[in-house]
Amino acid sequence: MNAIDLLEQQHREVEDLFEEFEEAGENARKTKERLCQKLADALAVHAEIEEKIFYPECKQEDTEDLLREAVEEHLGVKRLLADIMESEPDDAQLEARVKVLQEQVEHHVEEEEGELFPKVRKALSKEELEEMGTRMEQLAEELMGQGSPREQIPGQTDTAPEI
Ligand SMILES: [Fe+2]
């Protein structure tokens, strides 16, 4: 699969999870807890395949600043996710944390899809994007296969990775 198509597909999946969270009733604690776990797993996998494969491979003169920003945004998202993972489902702040997370993710997605991806599409060939996408899919499957990819998040909240 084309690397950019894969990332955009993951963006849509995460947006759907935020929507489901919003639509869950006030008292749907179990549902909200499950959705938070799914969000954390999905975002952990997404961040990992971008940081380990996609970002390093699309580093060039005109993307370097965008990538530096992107890893800082991932760090912010991970810090919030770590807080959310520690929140009790009936914590009064949980909804607010998820809302802020959603805003940060939406901003990040806009920058990637609006600025970074068009530059990468120009710089790399279809074959290169396909080949990269295959490796990213493999890593995503590996991480999901290990069980709960979200568990790596609390250990990644210090500084943004070098890419
Ligand atoms: Fe990202």
py3Dmol code that shows the C-alpha trace and the ligand (Angstrom):
import py3Dmol

protein = """\
ATOM      1  CA  MET A   1       0.000   0.000   0.000  1.00  0.00           C
ATOM      2  CA  ASN A   2       1.154   3.533  -0.738  1.00  0.00           C
ATOM      3  CA  ALA A   3       2.682   5.001   2.444  1.00  0.00           C
ATOM      4  CA  ILE A   4       0.655   8.209   2.266  1.00  0.00           C
ATOM      5  CA  ASP A   5      -2.601   6.347   1.614  1.00  0.00           C
ATOM      6  CA  LEU A   6      -1.866   4.189   4.654  1.00  0.00           C
ATOM      7  CA  LEU A   7      -1.265   7.220   6.902  1.00  0.00           C
ATOM      8  CA  GLU A   8      -4.386   8.981   5.617  1.00  0.00           C
ATOM      9  CA  GLN A   9      -6.422   5.836   6.247  1.00  0.00           C
ATOM     10  CA  GLN A  10      -5.135   5.781   9.824  1.00  0.00           C
ATOM     11  CA  HIS A  11      -6.046   9.460  10.219  1.00  0.00           C
ATOM     12  CA  ARG A  12      -9.648   8.659   9.198  1.00  0.00           C
ATOM     13  CA  GLU A  13      -9.789   5.746  11.659  1.00  0.00           C
ATOM     14  CA  VAL A  14      -8.658   7.984  14.501  1.00  0.00           C
ATOM     15  CA  GLU A  15     -11.196  10.651  13.528  1.00  0.00           C
ATOM     16  CA  ASP A  16     -13.933   7.996  13.667  1.00  0.00           C
ATOM     17  CA  LEU A  17     -12.849   7.004  17.174  1.00  0.00           C
ATOM     18  CA  PHE A  18     -13.036  10.632  18.347  1.00  0.00           C
ATOM     19  CA  GLU A  19     -16.510  10.873  16.854  1.00  0.00           C
ATOM     20  CA  GLU A  20     -17.607   7.702  18.644  1.00  0.00           C
ATOM     21  CA  PHE A  21     -16.251   9.105  21.903  1.00  0.00           C
ATOM     22  CA  GLU A  22     -18.189  12.336  21.403  1.00  0.00           C
ATOM     23  CA  GLU A  23     -21.365  10.425  20.682  1.00  0.00           C
ATOM     24  CA  ALA A  24     -21.035   8.093  23.668  1.00  0.00           C
ATOM     25  CA  GLY A  25     -23.488   9.066  26.388  1.00  0.00           C
ATOM     26  CA  GLU A  26     -22.508  10.839  29.590  1.00  0.00           C
ATOM     27  CA  ASN A  27     -22.583   7.603  31.532  1.00  0.00           C
ATOM     28  CA  ALA A  28     -21.097   5.271  28.948  1.00  0.00           C
ATOM     29  CA  ARG A  29     -18.012   4.683  31.070  1.00  0.00           C
ATOM     30  CA  LYS A  30     -17.096   1.277  29.723  1.00  0.00           C
ATOM     31  CA  THR A  31     -17.497   2.451  26.132  1.00  0.00           C
ATOM     32  CA  LYS A  32     -15.376   5.521  26.778  1.00  0.00           C
ATOM     33  CA  GLU A  33     -12.685   3.491  28.483  1.00  0.00           C
ATOM     34  CA  ARG A  34     -12.560   1.089  25.524  1.00  0.00           C
ATOM     35  CA  LEU A  35     -12.459   3.982  23.047  1.00  0.00           C
ATOM     36  CA  CYS A  36      -9.599   5.659  24.923  1.00  0.00           C
ATOM     37  CA  GLN A  37      -7.635   2.414  24.758  1.00  0.00           C
ATOM     38  CA  LYS A  38      -8.334   2.072  21.045  1.00  0.00           C
ATOM     39  CA  LEU A  39      -7.302   5.675  20.433  1.00  0.00           C
ATOM     40  CA  ALA A  40      -4.093   5.212  22.388  1.00  0.00           C
ATOM     41  CA  ASP A  41      -3.249   1.988  20.498  1.00  0.00           C
ATOM     42  CA  ALA A  42      -4.015   3.556  17.116  1.00  0.00           C
ATOM     43  CA  LEU A  43      -2.021   6.717  17.812  1.00  0.00           C
ATOM     44  CA  ALA A  44       0.899   4.776  19.296  1.00  0.00           C
ATOM     45  CA  VAL A  45       1.157   2.659  16.128  1.00  0.00           C
ATOM     46  CA  HIS A  46       0.687   5.661  13.864  1.00  0.00           C
ATOM     47  CA  ALA A  47       3.366   7.721  15.612  1.00  0.00           C
ATOM     48  CA  GLU A  48       5.771   4.796  15.634  1.00  0.00           C
ATOM     49  CA  ILE A  49       5.580   4.027  11.908  1.00  0.00           C
ATOM     50  CA  GLU A  50       5.954   7.706  11.103  1.00  0.00           C
ATOM     51  CA  GLU A  51       8.893   8.242  13.432  1.00  0.00           C
ATOM     52  CA  LYS A  52      10.702   5.007  12.593  1.00  0.00           C
ATOM     53  CA  ILE A  53      10.099   4.819   8.849  1.00  0.00           C
ATOM     54  CA  PHE A  54       8.176   7.629   7.183  1.00  0.00           C
ATOM     55  CA  TYR A  55       9.782  10.749   8.660  1.00  0.00           C
ATOM     56  CA  PRO A  56      13.407   9.630   8.259  1.00  0.00           C
ATOM     57  CA  GLU A  57      12.735   8.646   4.649  1.00  0.00           C
ATOM     58  CA  CYS A  58      11.080  11.885   3.670  1.00  0.00           C
ATOM     59  CA  LYS A  59      13.648  14.129   5.317  1.00  0.00           C
ATOM     60  CA  GLN A  60      14.880  16.670   2.805  1.00  0.00           C
ATOM     61  CA  GLU A  61      15.649  20.362   2.754  1.00  0.00           C
ATOM     62  CA  ASP A  62      12.067  21.532   2.341  1.00  0.00           C
ATOM     63  CA  THR A  63      10.526  19.110   4.845  1.00  0.00           C
ATOM     64  CA  GLU A  64      12.999  19.321   7.704  1.00  0.00           C
ATOM     65  CA  ASP A  65      11.202  22.107   9.582  1.00  0.00           C
ATOM     66  CA  LEU A  66       7.829  20.406   9.155  1.00  0.00           C
ATOM     67  CA  LEU A  67       9.258  17.149  10.481  1.00  0.00           C
ATOM     68  CA  ARG A  68      10.790  18.857  13.506  1.00  0.00           C
ATOM     69  CA  GLU A  69       7.373  20.299  14.265  1.00  0.00           C
ATOM     70  CA  ALA A  70       5.681  16.968  13.650  1.00  0.00           C
ATOM     71  CA  VAL A  71       7.771  15.079  16.217  1.00  0.00           C
ATOM     72  CA  GLU A  72       7.124  17.820  18.798  1.00  0.00           C
ATOM     73  CA  GLU A  73       3.409  17.492  18.090  1.00  0.00           C
ATOM     74  CA  HIS A  74       3.636  13.735  18.520  1.00  0.00           C
ATOM     75  CA  LEU A  75       5.317  14.348  21.881  1.00  0.00           C
ATOM     76  CA  GLY A  76       2.447  16.601  22.979  1.00  0.00           C
ATOM     77  CA  VAL A  77      -0.058  13.981  21.862  1.00  0.00           C
ATOM     78  CA  LYS A  78       1.795  11.219  23.735  1.00  0.00           C
ATOM     79  CA  ARG A  79       1.908  13.273  26.938  1.00  0.00           C
ATOM     80  CA  LEU A  80      -1.830  13.803  26.759  1.00  0.00           C
ATOM     81  CA  LEU A  81      -2.413  10.138  25.974  1.00  0.00           C
ATOM     82  CA  ALA A  82      -0.320   9.149  28.990  1.00  0.00           C
ATOM     83  CA  ASP A  83      -2.552  11.370  31.171  1.00  0.00           C
ATOM     84  CA  ILE A  84      -5.670   9.905  29.600  1.00  0.00           C
ATOM     85  CA  MET A  85      -4.432   6.355  30.179  1.00  0.00           C
ATOM     86  CA  GLU A  86      -4.000   7.185  33.854  1.00  0.00           C
ATOM     87  CA  SER A  87      -7.426   8.829  34.168  1.00  0.00           C
ATOM     88  CA  GLU A  88     -10.262   6.937  35.771  1.00  0.00           C
ATOM     89  CA  PRO A  89     -13.255   6.594  33.419  1.00  0.00           C
ATOM     90  CA  ASP A  90     -15.341   8.769  35.770  1.00  0.00           C
ATOM     91  CA  ASP A  91     -12.673  11.471  36.132  1.00  0.00           C
ATOM     92  CA  ALA A  92     -14.353  14.818  35.490  1.00  0.00           C
ATOM     93  CA  GLN A  93     -11.320  15.963  33.460  1.00  0.00           C
ATOM     94  CA  LEU A  94     -11.341  12.991  31.084  1.00  0.00           C
ATOM     95  CA  GLU A  95     -13.700  14.558  28.544  1.00  0.00           C
ATOM     96  CA  ALA A  96     -11.624  17.743  28.502  1.00  0.00           C
ATOM     97  CA  ARG A  97      -8.397  15.780  28.007  1.00  0.00           C
ATOM     98  CA  VAL A  98      -9.879  13.851  25.082  1.00  0.00           C
ATOM     99  CA  LYS A  99     -11.202  17.095  23.570  1.00  0.00           C
ATOM    100  CA  VAL A 100      -7.773  18.740  23.720  1.00  0.00           C
ATOM    101  CA  LEU A 101      -6.211  15.572  22.310  1.00  0.00           C
ATOM    102  CA  GLN A 102      -8.685  15.682  19.429  1.00  0.00           C
ATOM    103  CA  GLU A 103      -7.826  19.325  18.682  1.00  0.00           C
ATOM    104  CA  GLN A 104      -4.100  18.573  18.699  1.00  0.00           C
ATOM    105  CA  VAL A 105      -4.497  15.527  16.480  1.00  0.00           C
ATOM    106  CA  GLU A 106      -6.716  17.464  14.043  1.00  0.00           C
ATOM    107  CA  HIS A 107      -4.104  20.209  13.780  1.00  0.00           C
ATOM    108  CA  HIS A 108      -1.354  17.643  13.210  1.00  0.00           C
ATOM    109  CA  VAL A 109      -3.387  15.839  10.543  1.00  0.00           C
ATOM    110  CA  GLU A 110      -4.077  19.118   8.745  1.00  0.00           C
ATOM    111  CA  GLU A 111      -0.397  19.978   8.612  1.00  0.00           C
ATOM    112  CA  GLU A 112       0.580  16.539   7.391  1.00  0.00           C
ATOM    113  CA  GLU A 113      -2.089  16.265   4.749  1.00  0.00           C
ATOM    114  CA  GLY A 114      -1.908  19.917   3.716  1.00  0.00           C
ATOM    115  CA  GLU A 115       1.835  20.551   3.755  1.00  0.00           C
ATOM    116  CA  LEU A 116       4.022  17.520   4.345  1.00  0.00           C
ATOM    117  CA  PHE A 117       2.343  14.870   2.184  1.00  0.00           C
ATOM    118  CA  PRO A 118       2.177  17.007  -0.998  1.00  0.00           C
ATOM    119  CA  LYS A 119       5.929  17.657  -0.709  1.00  0.00           C
ATOM    120  CA  VAL A 120       6.652  13.962  -0.174  1.00  0.00           C
ATOM    121  CA  ARG A 121       4.436  12.966  -3.106  1.00  0.00           C
ATOM    122  CA  LYS A 122       6.547  15.216  -5.316  1.00  0.00           C
ATOM    123  CA  ALA A 123       9.887  14.045  -3.979  1.00  0.00           C
ATOM    124  CA  LEU A 124       9.355  10.281  -3.991  1.00  0.00           C
ATOM    125  CA  SER A 125       8.269   7.961  -6.781  1.00  0.00           C
ATOM    126  CA  LYS A 126       5.142   5.800  -6.618  1.00  0.00           C
ATOM    127  CA  GLU A 127       7.372   2.736  -6.297  1.00  0.00           C
ATOM    128  CA  GLU A 128       9.267   4.239  -3.374  1.00  0.00           C
ATOM    129  CA  LEU A 129       6.011   5.135  -1.615  1.00  0.00           C
ATOM    130  CA  GLU A 130       4.635   1.628  -2.211  1.00  0.00           C
ATOM    131  CA  GLU A 131       7.777  -0.004  -0.900  1.00  0.00           C
ATOM    132  CA  MET A 132       7.800   2.228   2.164  1.00  0.00           C
ATOM    133  CA  GLY A 133       4.105   1.599   2.746  1.00  0.00           C
ATOM    134  CA  THR A 134       4.687  -2.151   2.774  1.00  0.00           C
ATOM    135  CA  ARG A 135       7.346  -1.796   5.463  1.00  0.00           C
ATOM    136  CA  MET A 136       5.095   0.517   7.474  1.00  0.00           C
ATOM    137  CA  GLU A 137       2.207  -1.962   7.265  1.00  0.00           C
ATOM    138  CA  GLN A 138       4.501  -4.729   8.461  1.00  0.00           C
ATOM    139  CA  LEU A 139       5.685  -2.689  11.446  1.00  0.00           C
ATOM    140  CA  ALA A 140       2.082  -1.703  12.280  1.00  0.00           C
ATOM    141  CA  GLU A 141       1.020  -5.365  12.229  1.00  0.00           C
ATOM    142  CA  GLU A 142       3.964  -6.354  14.360  1.00  0.00           C
ATOM    143  CA  LEU A 143       3.116  -3.701  16.964  1.00  0.00           C
ATOM    144  CA  MET A 144      -0.568  -4.638  17.019  1.00  0.00           C
ATOM    145  CA  GLY A 145       0.396  -8.318  17.208  1.00  0.00           C
ATOM    146  CA  GLN A 146       2.341  -7.666  20.390  1.00  0.00           C
ATOM    147  CA  GLY A 147      -0.900  -6.791  22.129  1.00  0.00           C
ATOM    148  CA  SER A 148      -1.209  -3.276  23.486  1.00  0.00           C
ATOM    149  CA  PRO A 149       0.986  -0.797  21.591  1.00  0.00           C
ATOM    150  CA  ARG A 150      -0.280   1.961  23.909  1.00  0.00           C
ATOM    151  CA  GLU A 151       1.877   0.570  26.682  1.00  0.00           C
ATOM    152  CA  GLN A 152       4.967   2.114  25.101  1.00  0.00           C
ATOM    153  CA  ILE A 153       3.517   5.636  25.321  1.00  0.00           C
ATOM    154  CA  PRO A 154       4.350   6.483  28.963  1.00  0.00           C
ATOM    155  CA  GLY A 155       8.017   5.728  28.217  1.00  0.00           C
ATOM    156  CA  GLN A 156       8.062   8.163  25.281  1.00  0.00           C
ATOM    157  CA  THR A 157       7.006  11.387  26.961  1.00  0.00           C
ATOM    158  CA  ASP A 158      10.416  12.902  27.753  1.00  0.00           C
ATOM    159  CA  THR A 159      11.694  14.355  24.504  1.00  0.00           C
ATOM    160  CA  ALA A 160      10.871  14.053  20.844  1.00  0.00           C
ATOM    161  CA  PRO A 161      12.912  11.462  18.918  1.00  0.00           C
ATOM    162  CA  GLU A 162      15.729  12.514  16.599  1.00  0.00           C
ATOM    163  CA  ILE A 163      14.820  11.835  13.021  1.00  0.00           C
TER     164      ILE A 163
END
"""
ligand_1 = """\
1
LIG
Fe 1.888 12.108 12.654
"""
view = py3Dmol.view(width=600, height=400)
view.addModel(protein, "pdb")
view.setStyle({"model": 0}, {"cartoon": {"style": "trace"}})
view.addModel(ligand_1, "xyz")
view.setStyle({"model": 1}, {"stick": {}})
view.zoomTo()
view.show()
